[in-house]
Amino acid sequence: MNDPQSLGDTSPEEFRRQLHELADWIADFRQHIGSLRVAPNDKPGAIVAALPAEPPEEGEPFEKILRDVDRVIVPGMVHWSHPMFLGYFGWTTTAPAILGEMITAPLNVNAMTWRTCPAATELETLVVDWIRQWMDLPPEFGGVVYDTASVGVMHALAVAREEAAPSVRKHGLVGAGAPVFRIYASEQAHSSAEKAAIALGLGEENVRRVPTDGEFRMDASALREMMVSDVRDNFKPLAVIATVGTTSTASVDPVPEIAKICRANKMWLHIDGAYGAGFAILPENKSLTVGWSEADSIVVNPHKSLFVPLDFSVLYVRDLERLRRVFTLVPEYLRGDVVEAQKNYMDYGIQLGRRFRALKAWVIFRSFGREGMAARLREHIRLANLFANWIKDDARFELAAPVSLGVVCFRFVGRDGLPSGPSDAALTDRPNESKIDQLNSEIVEKINTSGRAYLTQTKLRGRTVMRIGLGNVLTTEDHLREAWEMIRETAGAL
Ligand SMILES: Cc1ncc(COP(=O)(O)O)c(C=O)c1O
């Protein structure tokens, strides 16, 4: 039986001592992260095998738990914050971000309504508006913070669905006699489009993939033709998802042209700027934002490009009240919590309990300022272009897509350079293409299992290509050069 004296929390003195120990642990981890393996090389199941299978009967000292973090957890991780991590969008964490997370932990509020935490609610409104200003979105756009862009697009399409078939919220699709809706996204768009269609009962197959041009951007005339043919076949075009920064190549769809098609056909325009929209904080990138004011919704993931650690995604809707109308539902037990004159964020999505995500973003944005973030993004763009120049200078490699933002897609094409064939035949049917696919996969696999660097692969026009994303504040030109040398050496040894 526990002594009642020992119930409750850790004593204040002990807690203070543990916090100091943890502060040193975090500072050491950050300082020496570059000396760790980027990724483990263990077989699946190794982590579980290294830890006791039975739950603890008695409490254990924090020191012992931290030792297991060092022994099992840290070596069992892919270190996304490692300077040689070049996978996905290369996103990162930063010191201010860690401080922001640390402040959030003891506050432990639930930002479901204004009354349950006025500060969390009002700071969310403030931070979301800062990002809106940075992205030059007109003031009629209001935003809400979700965990991810996948959740954002689902909510956006729920509003589109309700506006196109007004009583679906109440009666469901069949009860409301809704038509079969169609959603359009480019063949390069993220699979969250289909996930949203699954969740909303719209049907995965009703997301139509529109072909792209030579630079992997949505072909607007193909979009128009698909819609016309769908209407002829009794489908109802509902929404277009235009992507600003696609997952594989960071290509940017022609938003102004797509917006025109949406307006002419009364379709919802959602912009998936999960990765790319954050780059609009750079004055030299303002052209990215052309047409955004025509959108109905736009999602941006500051956890991809604005230095906020996972998770933090913002969905903006032109007139946020449209979103509230679809999701507000106040049960009796929460009625006392609702202050009508204030934002109650539970009204803007399916989530009730909500973390205080705005705090970490506020700490980071204040610590770096727009200028500091812009300078870092600019450096990532510079590094991406530098890497592309190295590729151009080595005949054994080719660029597989135009460099966009911080992303470079490239391909090893053989030890002797390009096999003979028409010069514009990149990614098409040259001899030995499947052999080359395999070699590109092998290079990525070998580098990742070496633990010295980490990159990803993707398929473009059916061909396997290597891909790096620059987004880590710790990655310097020297790191990138080291990674390039590794890629060259690995390719040369195949
Ligand atoms: C363009 C794009 N949209 C959406 C997503 C989904 O993002 P999330 O993980 O926040 O749901 C991704 C993820 O990489 C993406 O690249």
The ligand as an SDF file (V2000), in Angstrom:
LIG
                    3D

 16 16  0  0  0  0  0  0  0  0999 V2000
    1.8150   18.6940  -50.7040 C   0  0  0  0  0  0  0  0  0  0  0  0
    1.4090   17.9810  -49.4730 C   0  0  0  0  0  0  0  0  0  0  0  0
    0.1540   18.0840  -49.0230 N   0  0  0  0  0  0  0  0  0  0  0  0
   -0.2560   17.4680  -47.9100 C   0  0  0  0  0  0  0  0  0  0  0  0
    0.6020   16.6920  -47.1790 C   0  0  0  0  0  0  0  0  0  0  0  0
    0.1100   16.0230  -45.9320 C   0  0  0  0  0  0  0  0  0  0  0  0
    0.6500   16.6690  -44.8610 O   0  0  0  0  0  0  0  0  0  0  0  0
    0.3010   16.2430  -43.3690 P   0  0  0  0  0  0  0  0  0  0  0  0
    1.3230   15.2320  -42.9740 O   0  0  0  0  0  0  0  0  0  0  0  0
    0.4020   17.5170  -42.6030 O   0  0  0  0  0  0  0  0  0  0  0  0
   -1.0780   15.6820  -43.3720 O   0  0  0  0  0  0  0  0  0  0  0  0
    1.9310   16.5430  -47.5880 C   0  0  0  0  0  0  0  0  0  0  0  0
    2.8690   15.7250  -46.8320 C   0  0  0  0  0  0  0  0  0  0  0  0
    4.0200   15.5820  -47.1280 O   0  0  0  0  0  0  0  0  0  0  0  0
    2.3370   17.1990  -48.7650 C   0  0  0  0  0  0  0  0  0  0  0  0
    3.5800   17.0720  -49.2370 O   0  0  0  0  0  0  0  0  0  0  0  0
  1  2  1  0
  2  3  1  0
  2 15  2  0
  3  4  2  0
  4  5  1  0
  5  6  1  0
  5 12  2  0
  6  7  1  0
  7  8  1  0
  8  9  2  0
  8 10  1  0
  8 11  1  0
 12 13  1  0
 12 15  1  0
 13 14  2  0
 15 16  1  0
M  END
$$$$
